[in-house]
Amino acid sequence: MNARSEPAPAGPDAPARPPLVRELLLVAGLFLVYKFGRQLATGHTAEAFRNAHHVRDWERVLRLPDEGSVQSLLLHGDTLIHVANTYYAAVHFPATLAFLVWLYLRRPAHYVWARRVLAAVTGAALVLHLLFPLAPPRMLGAAGLIDTARVFGPSVYGPPRTDALSNQFAAMPSLHFGWALMLAIGLIVATRTRWRWLWLLHPLATLLVIVGTANHYWLDVIVATALLGLALTVLRLPRPSQRSRCALPHRRAEDRPRSSAERPELVGAGR
């Protein structure tokens, strides 16, 4: 997919690129805080399964489609389900990192905006993970779904009791989908090619994958979308005129160019 667009503005009107070392430390710090925060939510097994039954009941009340209908589509062949598991395991973090790196290099103002939105959504998700631990549908026997990653591979999770690297009871909301949707929105906003709308295929594929592999419920996706919408409403991308005004220093009155009528030497020379 071609992300070609107009070149980034240069000169005094160009937004300043944030210092690289500061951004690396900031992103790494946010990641560590998130990983540590997820660990605080571990150990709530009974509550996580109770909440899973509640989510299933709410989905039936809302008449949302059954997650099993998506999984049945993926189970038509070993290759398809293996591709879905690989997409879940290998695309999430690298795609988001590549998105931020490209924005940092080519669209600094968009980068700052996207980084703030992702941080806000991730922070809100962490709070929900702590307040509402949720077992994914692959762990819920009543859902009638299988853990496709464990059966067909590859899998990024170990047994919940021994997996010290991740919190498997953090299904609500789905950051897989929230980040994927932000990636698509960010690239659509930052580029001008007529093919940019094809970036929406990424969150669409992510949606089918996370539901079909029984890692998330439909409600996980809906809540992630709502959080992202709220973040985008609060954290708006600055308009070009605003960025230009912020980038250019204010000129003092004596530095402004003067007309010939204001310059006595030119008035005298014209006589």
Beta strands, then each sheet from edge to edge (+ up, - down):
end
